[in-house]
Amino acid sequence: MGKEKEVALSGFWQFWRDMFQVGLYKRTQGRIARQVTFAALAITLLIGALRMSETDFFGAILGRIFGPRFAATGFTRFGLPGIVAVVGLWLCFRLVNLPKFADFLIAVEAEMTKVSWPTRPELIRGSVVVIVTLVFLAAMLTLYDLIWRALLGLLIR
């Protein structure tokens, strides 16, 4: 007998199927890039959830819709932001394990190993050049601003 063909899912349903899988896609490849990406997404999400609880984001919305008795409950203050944080962390975890995105992160990590990183003295020299150039340009722009302000001030009077 021939091999059974797997039913091809549309992009929408494939995405949701991937979101509810527990396994890791190519678990040994691109670990550092995935971990850093997950950490950046998770920190951003957790800061957002913290701000939601500090401002009682959901309480304000529900208070306007259903009246003031929903405005200041503990659930709207801590429960809903907690649910947002947990669901968001799961989505972040699944995102870094989606095949297309994970393959991209694996490729990024592979390219990063090919980069020739500068030595410490080269890094310090380059940083000093950039900082001195920025200070010089800021001073020049300040000087131009003062000159134009004085000239235009004379014209306006």
Secondary structure, DSSP 8 states (H G I E B T S, - for coil): ----------HHHHHHHHHT--S-TTTTSSHHHHHHHHHHHHHHHHHHHHHHHHHTHHHHHHHHHH-GGGTT-HIIIIIHHHHHHHHHHHHHHHHTTSHHHHHHHHHHHHHHHH-----HHHHHHHHHHHHHHHHHHHHHHHHHHHHHHHHHHHHH-
